[in-house]
Every structure is written in structure tokens, then in C-alpha cells.
């Protein structure tokens, strides 16, 4: 979907171990890199994801405060989700925006791809700007294990919350916010 440089896949010689977990698979592979060096590398396989920066018609940014067990705290994140099998990135994002934030968008702009951890994961996150929002009649539910709160903030409020250090924003959301601001020239 994006304009990233072409891939130069390594030569996979042997998968030494594999462990499936929810939404991801960890592999230990013996590979030959494009420069000819052979070695054993751990890698997380991920089906891909989508994320949207939703902005209401009056300039409010829709953002989530979500509990993340790995860091044992609540952080700010934009609505996002893992691609389900056979699902395209925009379709996934439309579903996630409705489920997590309770909105649908009538205008979608692609902001590019983000590679969150290319040193050990093949995950690609597709970034979108969602505008011309309509609040749905149903309450956002998220997944069964998601503990989230839907917030509405002006850009200045979000910037101040982040600058104060009282709120944390994850890397994918920082990248998406940066790209959305470039796209909108704000």
C-alpha cells in the first residue's frame, strides 16, 4: 500500500523453533542475509495492523486512553487494530474506529506505513487520517480484554498533555500524529 523501498528478503535456511501466541508468532530462524552472512535470528511474525488519527468536524482529536499490561499503565493511543485474515488495511481501520471509538468516517486519507520494530518484527502498520466523522448510536466496546476510555482533545490540549509528561503516547501514535499534522499543514 505504501511507497517503501523494495524488499530484499533473506534466504531462510531453517526454522529452528516457532511459538504461536495471540496475534503473533515468534520464530528462531537460521538465515542468510543479502550480504552473504549466515546466522540465527529471532523474529516476531505479525499479520499487520491499521491505525487512524480521527478528527471531528470541530477539530477535536479522538484518542483512547488504554491500559497496556506490558507497561502496566494507561497510555494514549489512536484507534488501531490487527488485520484479520483476508482483511484489507482500510476495512480493518473502519471496523476498529467503530468498535473502539464509536465513530465512522466519511473521509479517509492514507498517511503511509510505519515499521514499529524492524529489528525483530515484520509488522507493518498502515496509518490513516479519518475525517468527517459521525458518532454511531452504539457504545464503543473494543475487544473483551480491552480497557479503554474515549477522549476528545484539541491539538493544543494533546500537545500540552504530552509535553507535560503526565500522559504517554505510544510510538505508532506519535508517528501517525506527526504525519497527520504534515498532511493537514498544522
Backbone as JSON Lines, residues from 0, in Angstrom:
{"i":0,"aa":"X","n":[0.81,-1.2,0.0],"ca":[0.0,0.0,0.0],"c":[0.85,1.26,0.0]}
{"i":1,"aa":"X","n":[2.02,1.19,0.58],"ca":[2.86,2.37,0.71],"c":[3.93,2.43,-0.34]}
{"i":2,"aa":"X","n":[4.84,3.37,-0.16],"ca":[5.93,3.59,-1.1],"c":[7.28,3.29,-0.47]}
{"i":3,"aa":"X","n":[7.35,2.26,0.33],"ca":[8.61,1.9,0.98],"c":[9.57,1.32,-0.05]}
{"i":4,"aa":"X","n":[10.88,1.36,0.25],"ca":[11.86,0.74,-0.67],"c":[11.53,-0.74,-0.88]}
{"i":5,"aa":"X","n":[11.98,-1.3,-2.0],"ca":[11.67,-2.71,-2.27],"c":[12.31,-3.63,-1.22]}
{"i":6,"aa":"X","n":[11.66,-4.76,-1.0],"ca":[12.18,-5.73,-0.04],"c":[13.36,-6.49,-0.62]}
{"i":7,"aa":"X","n":[14.27,-6.89,0.25],"ca":[15.4,-7.76,-0.08],"c":[15.36,-8.91,0.92]}
{"i":8,"aa":"X","n":[14.47,-9.86,0.72],"ca":[14.32,-10.91,1.72],"c":[15.57,-11.75,1.9]}
{"i":9,"aa":"X","n":[15.81,-12.19,3.14],"ca":[16.93,-13.1,3.37],"c":[16.58,-14.48,2.84]}
{"i":10,"aa":"X","n":[17.57,-15.32,2.77],"ca":[17.36,-16.71,2.39],"c":[17.11,-17.51,3.68]}
{"i":11,"aa":"X","n":[15.89,-17.98,3.88],"ca":[15.56,-18.75,5.08],"c":[16.08,-20.17,4.9]}
{"i":12,"aa":"X","n":[17.06,-20.54,5.72],"ca":[17.69,-21.85,5.62],"c":[16.96,-22.89,6.48]}
{"i":13,"aa":"X","n":[16.51,-22.46,7.68],"ca":[15.86,-23.41,8.58],"c":[15.14,-22.64,9.68]}
{"i":14,"aa":"X","n":[13.92,-23.08,9.99],"ca":[13.23,-22.56,11.17],"c":[13.54,-23.51,12.3]}
{"i":15,"aa":"X","n":[14.25,-23.01,13.31],"ca":[14.7,-23.85,14.42],"c":[13.63,-24.01,15.5]}
{"i":16,"aa":"X","n":[12.78,-22.99,15.66],"ca":[11.72,-23.05,16.67],"c":[10.64,-22.05,16.29]}
{"i":17,"aa":"X","n":[9.42,-22.33,16.73],"ca":[8.3,-21.44,16.47],"c":[7.31,-21.54,17.62]}
{"i":18,"aa":"X","n":[6.81,-20.41,18.06],"ca":[5.84,-20.38,19.15],"c":[4.71,-19.44,18.76]}
{"i":19,"aa":"X","n":[3.5,-19.97,18.67],"ca":[2.34,-19.16,18.36],"c":[1.75,-18.57,19.62]}
{"i":20,"aa":"X","n":[1.46,-17.28,19.57],"ca":[0.78,-16.59,20.66],"c":[-0.37,-15.81,20.02]}
{"i":21,"aa":"X","n":[-1.15,-15.17,20.83],"ca":[-2.29,-14.43,20.32],"c":[-1.82,-13.36,19.34]}
{"i":22,"aa":"X","n":[-2.25,-13.45,18.12],"ca":[-1.98,-12.49,17.04],"c":[-0.56,-12.48,16.51]}
{"i":23,"aa":"X","n":[0.38,-13.15,17.14],"ca":[1.76,-13.14,16.67],"c":[2.37,-14.54,16.73]}
{"i":24,"aa":"X","n":[3.49,-14.7,16.05],"ca":[4.26,-15.94,16.12],"c":[5.73,-15.56,16.28]}
{"i":25,"aa":"X","n":[6.39,-16.19,17.23],"ca":[7.82,-15.96,17.42],"c":[8.57,-17.1,16.76]}
{"i":26,"aa":"X","n":[9.54,-16.77,15.93],"ca":[10.34,-17.78,15.24],"c":[11.83,-17.55,15.52]}
{"i":27,"aa":"X","n":[12.55,-18.65,15.57],"ca":[14.01,-18.59,15.56],"c":[14.43,-19.25,14.26]}
{"i":28,"aa":"X","n":[15.04,-18.46,13.4],"ca":[15.39,-18.91,12.05],"c":[16.89,-18.83,11.81]}
{"i":29,"aa":"X","n":[17.39,-19.8,11.07],"ca":[18.75,-19.74,10.55],"c":[18.61,-19.18,9.14]}
{"i":30,"aa":"X","n":[19.25,-18.01,8.89],"ca":[19.07,-17.35,7.6],"c":[20.41,-16.89,7.04]}
{"i":31,"aa":"X","n":[20.37,-16.6,5.75],"ca":[21.5,-15.96,5.08],"c":[21.03,-14.56,4.66]}
{"i":32,"aa":"X","n":[21.72,-13.54,5.15],"ca":[21.38,-12.16,4.83],"c":[21.79,-11.84,3.39]}
{"i":33,"aa":"X","n":[21.2,-10.8,2.78],"ca":[21.57,-10.43,1.41],"c":[23.06,-10.16,1.23]}
{"i":34,"aa":"X","n":[23.79,-9.82,2.31],"ca":[25.23,-9.58,2.19],"c":[26.06,-10.85,2.33]}
{"i":35,"aa":"X","n":[25.36,-12.01,2.45],"ca":[26.05,-13.3,2.47],"c":[26.34,-13.86,3.85]}
{"i":36,"aa":"X","n":[26.09,-13.12,4.91],"ca":[26.35,-13.61,6.27],"c":[25.2,-14.51,6.72]}
{"i":37,"aa":"X","n":[25.59,-15.65,7.33],"ca":[24.6,-16.58,7.86],"c":[24.56,-16.44,9.38]}
{"i":38,"aa":"X","n":[23.35,-16.6,9.94],"ca":[23.22,-16.51,11.39],"c":[21.85,-16.96,11.84]}
{"i":39,"aa":"X","n":[21.69,-17.04,13.15],"ca":[20.41,-17.41,13.75],"c":[19.8,-16.16,14.37]}
{"i":40,"aa":"X","n":[18.54,-15.88,14.0],"ca":[17.87,-14.65,14.41],"c":[16.47,-14.95,14.92]}
{"i":41,"aa":"X","n":[16.07,-14.27,16.01],"ca":[14.71,-14.33,16.49],"c":[13.87,-13.29,15.76]}
{"i":42,"aa":"X","n":[12.61,-13.64,15.5],"ca":[11.75,-12.75,14.73],"c":[10.3,-12.92,15.16]}
{"i":43,"aa":"X","n":[9.6,-11.82,15.29],"ca":[8.17,-11.86,15.55],"c":[7.44,-11.67,14.23]}
{"i":44,"aa":"X","n":[6.58,-12.61,13.91],"ca":[5.74,-12.53,12.71],"c":[4.41,-11.93,13.12]}
{"i":45,"aa":"X","n":[3.96,-10.93,12.39],"ca":[2.72,-10.21,12.72],"c":[1.9,-10.04,11.44]}
{"i":46,"aa":"X","n":[0.58,-10.19,11.52],"ca":[-0.25,-10.08,10.31],"c":[-0.42,-8.66,9.78]}
{"i":47,"aa":"X","n":[0.07,-7.66,10.51],"ca":[-0.1,-6.28,10.08],"c":[-1.22,-5.61,10.87]}
{"i":48,"aa":"X","n":[-1.27,-4.3,10.77],"ca":[-2.25,-3.54,11.54],"c":[-2.59,-2.24,10.83]}
{"i":49,"aa":"X","n":[-3.61,-1.57,11.35],"ca":[-4.01,-0.26,10.87],"c":[-4.24,0.65,12.06]}
{"i":50,"aa":"X","n":[-4.06,1.95,11.83],"ca":[-4.27,2.96,12.87],"c":[-4.85,4.19,12.19]}
{"i":51,"aa":"X","n":[-5.74,4.9,12.89],"ca":[-6.3,6.14,12.35],"c":[-6.17,7.26,13.36]}
{"i":52,"aa":"X","n":[-5.9,8.46,12.83],"ca":[-5.99,9.7,13.6],"c":[-7.36,10.28,13.25]}
{"i":53,"aa":"X","n":[-8.35,10.11,14.14],"ca":[-9.69,10.63,13.85],"c":[-9.83,12.08,14.34]}
{"i":54,"aa":"X","n":[-10.32,12.95,13.46],"ca":[-10.52,14.35,13.81],"c":[-11.96,14.73,13.47]}
{"i":55,"aa":"X","n":[-12.67,15.26,14.47],"ca":[-14.07,15.65,14.28],"c":[-14.14,16.93,13.46]}
{"i":56,"aa":"X","n":[-15.34,17.26,13.0],"ca":[-15.53,18.46,12.18],"c":[-15.18,19.74,12.93]}
{"i":57,"aa":"X","n":[-15.27,19.73,14.27],"ca":[-14.92,20.92,15.05],"c":[-13.47,20.88,15.56]}
{"i":58,"aa":"X","n":[-12.64,19.99,14.99],"ca":[-11.22,19.97,15.3],"c":[-10.81,19.17,16.52]}
{"i":59,"aa":"X","n":[-11.73,18.42,17.09],"ca":[-11.39,17.57,18.23],"c":[-10.71,16.29,17.72]}
{"i":60,"aa":"X","n":[-9.64,15.92,18.39],"ca":[-8.96,14.66,18.08],"c":[-9.56,13.58,18.97]}
{"i":61,"aa":"X","n":[-9.96,12.49,18.37],"ca":[-10.49,11.36,19.12],"c":[-9.32,10.44,19.43]}
{"i":62,"aa":"X","n":[-9.07,10.23,20.71],"ca":[-7.94,9.42,21.14],"c":[-8.38,8.55,22.3]}
{"i":63,"aa":"X","n":[-7.71,7.44,22.48],"ca":[-8.07,6.49,23.53],"c":[-7.05,6.53,24.66]}
{"i":64,"aa":"X","n":[-7.52,6.36,25.87],"ca":[-6.63,6.08,27.0],"c":[-6.84,4.6,27.28]}
{"i":65,"aa":"X","n":[-5.79,3.81,27.06],"ca":[-5.93,2.36,27.1],"c":[-4.9,1.74,28.04]}
{"i":66,"aa":"X","n":[-5.36,0.75,28.81],"ca":[-4.44,0.03,29.7],"c":[-3.65,-0.96,28.86]}
{"i":67,"aa":"X","n":[-2.32,-0.96,29.07],"ca":[-1.43,-1.9,28.4],"c":[-0.66,-2.68,29.46]}
{"i":68,"aa":"X","n":[-0.89,-3.97,29.51],"ca":[-0.3,-4.81,30.57],"c":[1.22,-4.86,30.5]}
{"i":69,"aa":"X","n":[1.81,-4.78,29.31],"ca":[3.27,-4.9,29.2],"c":[4.0,-3.75,29.89]}
{"i":70,"aa":"X","n":[3.38,-2.57,29.94],"ca":[3.99,-1.43,30.62],"c":[3.25,-1.09,31.92]}
{"i":71,"aa":"X","n":[2.22,-1.85,32.22],"ca":[1.45,-1.75,33.47],"c":[0.92,-0.35,33.74]}
{"i":72,"aa":"X","n":[0.39,0.28,32.69],"ca":[-0.23,1.59,32.87],"c":[-1.13,1.93,31.68]}
{"i":73,"aa":"X","n":[-1.85,3.02,31.85],"ca":[-2.72,3.53,30.79],"c":[-1.94,4.55,29.96]}
{"i":74,"aa":"X","n":[-2.06,4.43,28.65],"ca":[-1.38,5.36,27.75],"c":[-2.37,5.87,26.72]}
{"i":75,"aa":"X","n":[-2.03,6.97,26.08],"ca":[-2.85,7.49,24.99],"c":[-2.45,6.81,23.7]}
{"i":76,"aa":"X","n":[-3.46,6.42,22.94],"ca":[-3.25,5.78,21.64],"c":[-4.38,6.16,20.72]}
{"i":77,"aa":"X","n":[-4.1,6.18,19.43],"ca":[-5.18,6.34,18.47],"c":[-5.82,4.97,18.23]}
{"i":78,"aa":"X","n":[-7.08,4.95,17.79],"ca":[-7.71,3.67,17.49],"c":[-6.87,2.88,16.47]}
{"i":79,"aa":"X","n":[-6.68,1.61,16.76],"ca":[-5.85,0.77,15.91],"c":[-6.24,-0.68,16.11]}
{"i":80,"aa":"X","n":[-5.78,-1.53,15.22],"ca":[-6.06,-2.95,15.39],"c":[-5.3,-3.81,14.41]}
{"i":81,"aa":"X","n":[-5.21,-5.06,14.77],"ca":[-4.55,-6.06,13.95],"c":[-5.45,-6.48,12.8]}
{"i":82,"aa":"X","n":[-4.86,-6.65,11.63],"ca":[-5.62,-7.12,10.47],"c":[-6.08,-8.56,10.71]}
{"i":83,"aa":"X","n":[-7.34,-8.79,10.43],"ca":[-7.84,-10.16,10.48],"c":[-7.55,-10.82,9.13]}
{"i":84,"aa":"X","n":[-7.54,-12.14,9.11],"ca":[-7.19,-12.87,7.9],"c":[-8.06,-12.43,6.72]}
{"i":85,"aa":"X","n":[-7.4,-12.03,5.62],"ca":[-8.09,-11.62,4.41],"c":[-8.61,-10.19,4.44]}
{"i":86,"aa":"X","n":[-8.37,-9.46,5.51],"ca":[-8.9,-8.11,5.67],"c":[-7.91,-7.09,5.11]}
{"i":87,"aa":"X","n":[-8.43,-6.09,4.39],"ca":[-7.55,-5.04,3.88],"c":[-7.37,-3.98,4.96]}
{"i":88,"aa":"X","n":[-6.29,-3.19,4.92],"ca":[-5.99,-2.23,5.97],"c":[-7.1,-1.2,6.22]}
{"i":89,"aa":"X","n":[-7.7,-0.65,5.18],"ca":[-8.75,0.34,5.39],"c":[-10.0,-0.3,5.98]}
{"i":90,"aa":"X","n":[-10.36,-1.47,5.51],"ca":[-11.51,-2.18,6.08],"c":[-11.31,-2.46,7.56]}
{"i":91,"aa":"X","n":[-10.09,-2.87,7.92],"ca":[-9.75,-3.11,9.32],"c":[-9.91,-1.83,10.13]}
{"i":92,"aa":"X","n":[-9.44,-0.71,9.58],"ca":[-9.49,0.53,10.33],"c":[-10.91,1.03,10.5]}
{"i":93,"aa":"X","n":[-11.73,0.86,9.51],"ca":[-13.14,1.24,9.63],"c":[-13.8,0.45,10.76]}
{"i":94,"aa":"X","n":[-13.52,-0.84,10.82],"ca":[-14.07,-1.7,11.87],"c":[-13.57,-1.26,13.24]}
{"i":95,"aa":"X","n":[-12.28,-1.03,13.35],"ca":[-11.69,-0.64,14.64],"c":[-12.19,0.72,15.12]}
{"i":96,"aa":"X","n":[-12.34,1.68,14.22],"ca":[-12.83,3.0,14.6],"c":[-14.23,2.9,15.19]}
{"i":97,"aa":"X","n":[-15.06,2.07,14.6],"ca":[-16.42,1.88,15.13],"c":[-16.38,1.14,16.46]}
{"i":98,"aa":"X","n":[-15.61,0.05,16.54],"ca":[-15.58,-0.77,17.76],"c":[-14.94,-0.04,18.94]}
{"i":99,"aa":"X","n":[-13.82,0.63,18.7],"ca":[-13.07,1.22,19.81],"c":[-13.52,2.64,20.17]}
{"i":100,"aa":"X","n":[-13.87,3.44,19.17],"ca":[-14.17,4.84,19.43],"c":[-15.64,5.21,19.23]}
{"i":101,"aa":"X","n":[-16.39,4.35,18.54],"ca":[-17.8,4.64,18.32],"c":[-18.07,5.64,17.21]}
{"i":102,"aa":"X","n":[-17.2,5.66,16.2],"ca":[-17.34,6.59,15.08],"c":[-17.21,5.86,13.75]}
{"i":103,"aa":"X","n":[-17.77,6.52,12.72],"ca":[-17.45,6.16,11.34],"c":[-16.98,7.43,10.66]}
{"i":104,"aa":"X","n":[-16.16,7.27,9.65],"ca":[-15.61,8.42,8.94],"c":[-16.05,8.37,7.49]}
{"i":105,"aa":"X","n":[-16.32,9.53,6.93],"ca":[-16.68,9.62,5.52],"c":[-15.53,10.06,4.64]}
{"i":106,"aa":"X","n":[-14.41,10.43,5.26],"ca":[-13.23,10.83,4.5],"c":[-12.01,10.14,5.1]}
{"i":107,"aa":"X","n":[-11.28,9.42,4.25],"ca":[-10.1,8.68,4.68],"c":[-8.91,9.09,3.81]}
{"i":108,"aa":"X","n":[-7.8,9.39,4.45],"ca":[-6.56,9.7,3.74],"c":[-5.48,8.75,4.25]}
{"i":109,"aa":"X","n":[-4.76,8.15,3.32],"ca":[-3.66,7.24,3.69],"c":[-2.44,8.07,4.01]}
{"i":110,"aa":"X","n":[-1.85,7.82,5.19],"ca":[-0.68,8.58,5.65],"c":[0.63,7.79,5.54]}
{"i":111,"aa":"X","n":[0.58,6.61,4.96],"ca":[1.79,5.81,4.8],"c":[1.85,4.64,5.75]}
{"i":112,"aa":"X","n":[2.96,3.96,5.71],"ca":[3.19,2.79,6.55],"c":[4.21,3.11,7.63]}
{"i":113,"aa":"X","n":[4.14,2.39,8.72],"ca":[5.1,2.52,9.8],"c":[5.61,1.13,10.15]}
{"i":114,"aa":"X","n":[6.9,1.01,10.36],"ca":[7.53,-0.25,10.77],"c":[7.97,-0.07,12.22]}
{"i":115,"aa":"X","n":[7.16,-0.53,13.19],"ca":[7.44,-0.2,14.58],"c":[8.7,-0.82,15.17]}
{"i":116,"aa":"X","n":[9.05,-2.03,14.79],"ca":[10.19,-2.73,15.4],"c":[10.91,-3.58,14.35]}
{"i":117,"aa":"X","n":[11.48,-2.98,13.3],"ca":[12.04,-3.77,12.22],"c":[13.27,-4.59,12.58]}
{"i":118,"aa":"X","n":[13.82,-4.37,13.75],"ca":[14.96,-5.17,14.18],"c":[14.58,-6.58,14.58]}
{"i":119,"aa":"X","n":[13.3,-6.8,14.89],"ca":[12.88,-8.14,15.31],"c":[11.44,-8.48,14.95]}
{"i":120,"aa":"X","n":[10.75,-7.64,14.17],"ca":[9.37,-7.92,13.8],"c":[9.1,-7.5,12.37]}
{"i":121,"aa":"X","n":[8.24,-8.26,11.68],"ca":[7.86,-7.89,10.31],"c":[6.56,-7.09,10.26]}
{"i":122,"aa":"X","n":[6.09,-6.6,11.4],"ca":[4.83,-5.85,11.46],"c":[4.91,-4.57,10.63]}
{"i":123,"aa":"X","n":[3.83,-4.33,9.87],"ca":[3.63,-3.1,9.12],"c":[2.31,-2.51,9.59]}
{"i":124,"aa":"X","n":[2.34,-1.25,10.01],"ca":[1.12,-0.57,10.44],"c":[0.77,0.47,9.38]}
{"i":125,"aa":"X","n":[-0.45,0.36,8.85],"ca":[-0.97,1.29,7.86],"c":[-1.64,2.46,8.59]}
{"i":126,"aa":"X","n":[-1.2,3.68,8.29],"ca":[-1.68,4.86,9.0],"c":[-2.68,5.63,8.15]}
{"i":127,"aa":"X","n":[-3.76,6.07,8.8],"ca":[-4.82,6.8,8.11],"c":[-5.21,8.05,8.9]}
{"i":128,"aa":"X","n":[-5.74,9.03,8.18],"ca":[-6.39,10.18,8.76],"c":[-7.88,9.98,8.5]}
{"i":129,"aa":"X","n":[-8.69,10.02,9.56],"ca":[-10.14,9.82,9.44],"c":[-10.82,11.15,9.76]}
{"i":130,"aa":"X","n":[-11.61,11.65,8.79],"ca":[-12.29,12.93,8.98],"c":[-13.75,12.82,8.56]}
{"i":131,"aa":"X","n":[-14.46,13.91,8.76],"ca":[-15.9,13.94,8.51],"c":[-16.55,12.79,9.28]}
{"i":132,"aa":"X","n":[-16.33,12.82,10.6],"ca":[-16.78,11.74,11.49],"c":[-18.25,11.85,11.82]}
{"i":133,"aa":"X","n":[-18.84,10.7,12.04],"ca":[-20.22,10.61,12.52],"c":[-20.21,9.66,13.71]}
{"i":134,"aa":"X","n":[-20.76,10.14,14.84],"ca":[-20.86,9.3,16.03],"c":[-21.92,8.24,15.8]}
{"i":135,"aa":"X","n":[-21.59,7.01,16.13],"ca":[-22.53,5.91,15.99],"c":[-23.47,5.85,17.19]}
{"i":136,"aa":"X","n":[-24.63,5.27,17.0],"ca":[-25.61,5.14,18.08],"c":[-25.18,4.14,19.13]}
{"i":137,"aa":"X","n":[-24.35,3.17,18.74],"ca":[-23.91,2.14,19.68],"c":[-22.69,2.63,20.46]}
{"i":138,"aa":"X","n":[-22.54,2.15,21.66],"ca":[-21.39,2.48,22.5],"c":[-20.17,1.71,22.02]}
{"i":139,"aa":"X","n":[-18.99,2.34,22.03],"ca":[-17.78,1.6,21.66],"c":[-17.53,0.48,22.68]}
{"i":140,"aa":"X","n":[-17.17,-0.68,22.17],"ca":[-16.95,-1.84,23.03],"c":[-15.51,-2.29,23.08]}
{"i":141,"aa":"X","n":[-14.81,-2.18,21.97],"ca":[-13.47,-2.75,21.91],"c":[-13.56,-4.26,22.03]}
{"i":142,"aa":"X","n":[-12.41,-4.9,22.17],"ca":[-12.38,-6.35,22.38],"c":[-12.63,-6.63,23.85]}
{"i":143,"aa":"X","n":[-12.93,-7.88,24.15],"ca":[-13.27,-8.29,25.51],"c":[-12.2,-7.91,26.52]}
{"i":144,"aa":"X","n":[-10.93,-7.99,26.12],"ca":[-9.83,-7.72,27.05],"c":[-9.32,-6.28,26.99]}
{"i":145,"aa":"X","n":[-9.99,-5.41,26.25],"ca":[-9.55,-4.02,26.14],"c":[-10.2,-3.16,27.22]}
{"i":146,"aa":"X","n":[-9.37,-2.41,27.9],"ca":[-9.79,-1.47,28.93],"c":[-9.46,-0.09,28.4]}
{"i":147,"aa":"X","n":[-10.45,0.59,27.83],"ca":[-10.16,1.86,27.19],"c":[-11.22,2.91,27.47]}
{"i":148,"aa":"X","n":[-10.8,4.16,27.35],"ca":[-11.65,5.32,27.55],"c":[-11.49,6.21,26.31]}
{"i":149,"aa":"X","n":[-12.6,6.66,25.73],"ca":[-12.56,7.52,24.55],"c":[-12.49,8.97,25.01]}
{"i":150,"aa":"X","n":[-11.47,9.7,24.51],"ca":[-11.28,11.1,24.86],"c":[-11.38,11.97,23.61]}
{"i":151,"aa":"X","n":[-11.72,13.23,23.81],"ca":[-11.74,14.23,22.74],"c":[-10.86,15.37,23.19]}
{"i":152,"aa":"X","n":[-9.86,15.71,22.37],"ca":[-8.91,16.76,22.74],"c":[-8.63,17.65,21.54]}
{"i":153,"aa":"X","n":[-8.46,18.93,21.79],"ca":[-7.96,19.83,20.75],"c":[-6.46,19.53,20.57]}
{"i":154,"aa":"X","n":[-5.91,19.89,19.43],"ca":[-4.49,19.63,19.16],"c":[-3.61,20.23,20.25]}
{"i":155,"aa":"X","n":[-3.9,21.46,20.66],"ca":[-3.11,22.1,21.72],"c":[-3.19,21.33,23.03]}
{"i":156,"aa":"X","n":[-4.38,20.84,23.36],"ca":[-4.55,20.06,24.6],"c":[-3.7,18.79,24.55]}
{"i":157,"aa":"X","n":[-3.73,18.11,23.41],"ca":[-2.94,16.89,23.26],"c":[-1.45,17.21,23.35]}
{"i":158,"aa":"X","n":[-1.01,18.26,22.65],"ca":[0.4,18.66,22.71],"c":[0.82,18.98,24.15]}
{"i":159,"aa":"X","n":[-0.01,19.73,24.87],"ca":[0.3,20.09,26.25],"c":[0.34,18.87,27.17]}
{"i":160,"aa":"X","n":[-0.6,17.94,26.98],"ca":[-0.62,16.72,27.79],"c":[0.66,15.91,27.58]}
{"i":161,"aa":"X","n":[1.1,15.84,26.34],"ca":[2.31,15.08,26.03],"c":[3.55,15.81,26.53]}
{"i":162,"aa":"X","n":[3.6,17.12,26.35],"ca":[4.77,17.9,26.77],"c":[4.93,17.9,28.29]}
{"i":163,"aa":"X","n":[3.83,17.8,29.01],"ca":[3.89,17.84,30.48],"c":[4.47,16.56,31.06]}
{"i":164,"aa":"X","n":[4.46,15.5,30.29],"ca":[4.95,14.22,30.8],"c":[3.91,13.47,31.61]}
{"i":165,"aa":"X","n":[2.72,14.03,31.75],"ca":[1.65,13.38,32.53],"c":[0.91,12.32,31.73]}
{"i":166,"aa":"X","n":[1.07,12.36,30.42],"ca":[0.46,11.36,29.55],"c":[1.56,10.76,28.68]}
{"i":167,"aa":"X","n":[1.44,9.5,28.39],"ca":[2.37,8.82,27.48],"c":[1.62,8.49,26.19]}
{"i":168,"aa":"X","n":[2.28,8.63,25.08],"ca":[1.73,8.29,23.77],"c":[2.68,7.28,23.15]}
{"i":169,"aa":"X","n":[2.14,6.19,22.63],"ca":[3.0,5.15,22.06],"c":[3.58,5.6,20.72]}
{"i":170,"aa":"X","n":[4.61,4.87,20.28],"ca":[5.35,5.25,19.08],"c":[4.53,5.3,17.81]}
{"i":171,"aa":"X","n":[3.64,4.34,17.64],"ca":[2.83,4.34,16.41],"c":[1.92,5.56,16.37]}
{"i":172,"aa":"X","n":[1.4,5.96,17.53],"ca":[0.53,7.13,17.59],"c":[1.31,8.42,17.37]}
{"i":173,"aa":"X","n":[2.53,8.49,17.89],"ca":[3.37,9.67,17.66],"c":[3.66,9.82,16.17]}
{"i":174,"aa":"X","n":[4.01,8.72,15.52],"ca":[4.3,8.76,14.08],"c":[3.06,9.19,13.31]}
{"i":175,"aa":"X","n":[1.91,8.63,13.65],"ca":[0.67,8.96,12.94],"c":[0.28,10.42,13.16]}
{"i":176,"aa":"X","n":[0.44,10.92,14.39],"ca":[0.12,12.32,14.68],"c":[1.04,13.23,13.87]}
{"i":177,"aa":"X","n":[2.31,12.92,13.81],"ca":[3.27,13.71,13.04],"c":[2.86,13.74,11.56]}
{"i":178,"aa":"X","n":[2.53,12.59,11.01],"ca":[2.16,12.53,9.59],"c":[0.84,13.24,9.33]}
{"i":179,"aa":"X","n":[-0.12,13.13,10.26],"ca":[-1.4,13.83,10.1],"c":[-1.19,15.33,10.11]}
{"i":180,"aa":"X","n":[-0.33,15.81,11.01],"ca":[-0.05,17.25,11.08],"c":[0.63,17.72,9.8]}
{"i":181,"aa":"X","n":[1.53,16.92,9.24],"ca":[2.16,17.28,7.96],"c":[1.1,17.34,6.86]}
{"i":182,"aa":"X","n":[0.24,16.33,6.82],"ca":[-0.8,16.25,5.78],"c":[-1.72,17.46,5.84]}
{"i":183,"aa":"X","n":[-2.08,17.87,7.06],"ca":[-3.02,18.98,7.26],"c":[-2.33,20.35,7.33]}
{"i":184,"aa":"X","n":[-0.99,20.34,7.3],"ca":[-0.2,21.57,7.43],"c":[-0.51,22.32,8.73]}
{"i":185,"aa":"X","n":[-0.55,21.57,9.84],"ca":[-0.79,22.23,11.15],"c":[0.34,21.89,12.11]}
